[in-house]
Amino acid sequence: MKDEIWSLIEKIREKSPLVHNITNYVVMNNTANALLAIGASPVMAHSEDEVQDMVKIANSLVINIGTLSEKWVNAMHLALKQANSMKKPVVLDPVGAGATPYRTKTTADLLKAGSFTAIRGNASEIMALVSSTYQTKGVDSIYTSENAVKAGQILNKKSGSVICVSGAVDYVISPNQTIKIMNGHPLMGRVTGMGCIATALIGAFIAVEENTAHAVSGAMALMSIAGELAVTRSDGPGSLHMHFLDKLHNISEDEFMQTIKIESDNV
């Protein structure tokens, strides 16, 4: 699997897929720069008047509910419908699901309205999509990723989406396989929007790879390894962000292979 994941990184650099993001104000610049760093081509388009046309020319769609408004939610539904009709891959980031009824309902409505190739969230968000008894701390998780594996399996069966539960250990859950990625560093949690960046990277990987579990694993491995390597050169969150983008851009095959910690459990 390591070789397959590295080949996807090279494929993104070669093909430069266009990733259409309907995402939040907090992370637009960060996610666009991260996509550019890995060789993808980002576009941020949110208007109801153009999202369907943008989906037509994009290679994948990222829907992130971080900063909600009625018009943006309408645009998400229009874009999702267009992507589904054209069989283009879509990834959902249910930011803060479980924190407020509006966020939870918005996510539930999107899941009813169409299908998603992948869903990535922290433990609390994934658990909230399965049961309303779970809550989040704003947009942060109050559970570990291990706590949410069962919920991820339930959500996978219910939605048909590959589920990524991100945390200290990232879990990628598909019908017959659970993949664990054990890279990263706690300091990454001190940089805003790291989870949203992970989702955007998934958008690039699913644009070039039909095996969704491998694509999601590739995105999460690259994300966590780049962060882990960047920490060794960083003095804090500010310099980490700079070195993280650099490492997304210039990571070598040797660095990747020597650092990756990945396991797969076939069900």
Residue, then its C-alpha position, 0 to 999 in steps of 0.5 A: m500500500k505504501d507504494e500505491i499511496w506514493s504513486l498517487i502523490e506523483k499522479i496529483r503532481e502530474k495531473s494537477p486536478l481541479v478541486h472545487n471547494i465550498t468551504n469556510y472563511v477561516v480556512m480558505n487561504n490555508t486549504a488553497n495553499a495546501l492544494l497548490a503545494i501538493g500540485a493540485s489546482p484549487v478553486m473556491a466558488h460558493s455562489e448559487d449562480e455558478v457552483q453547478d457550472m464550476v462542478k462541471i469543469a472540476n475533477s472533484l468537490v469538497i463540501n465543508i460546513g465550517t461557516l454556514s449561511e442559508k445561501w451557502v447551504n443552498a449552494m452546497h445542495l446545488a453543487l452536490k446534485q450536479a456532482n452526483s449527476m455527473k458521477k464526480p467524487v465528493v468529500l464532506d467535512p461536517v465541521g462542528a456537527g453536534a455542536t448546534p442543532y443547525r449544524t447537525k441538521t445541515t449535515a443530515d440534510l446533505l446526507k439525505a440529499g445526495s451521496f458522498t464518496a468520502i466523509r472526514g471528521n474528528a471523533s465527535e463529528i463522526m459520532a454526532l452523525v450517528s447519534s444526537t447524544y454526542q456533542t462537540k466542543g465548538v469544532d473540536s473533538i472531546y473524544t479520541s479517534e479510537n472512540a469513534v471507530k464503531a460509529g464510523q463503521i455504522l456511518n459507512k454502512k448507512s451512507g456508503s461513504v468511506i469514513c475517515v476519523s481523524g485524530a492522533v491516529d487516523y482511521v479510514i473505514s470502508p466495508n471490508q477494511t480499516i486502515k490506521i495511519m499513525n503519523g502526525h504530531p500534537l502541535m498540528g492541533r495548534v494550527t487552525g484548519m488542519g482538519c479542513i486541509a486534510t479534507a481538501l487534500i482528500g478532494a485532490f486524491i479522490a480526483v485521481e484514484e477510484n479506490t476511495a479507501h486508498a485515496v483517503s489513506g493517501a491524503m491522510a498519510l501525506m498530511s500527517i507525515a508532512g506535519e510530523l517532518a515539519v515539526t522537527r524544523s519548527d519553533g511553534p505553530g507559526s513556523l510549523h504552518m510555513h514548514f508544513l506547506d513546504k514539506l507538502h510541496n517538496i517531500s521526497e519518496d525516501e522521506f515518505m517511505q521512511t516515515i509512514k506508519i500504516e496498518s490495514d485490517n481486512v474485515 
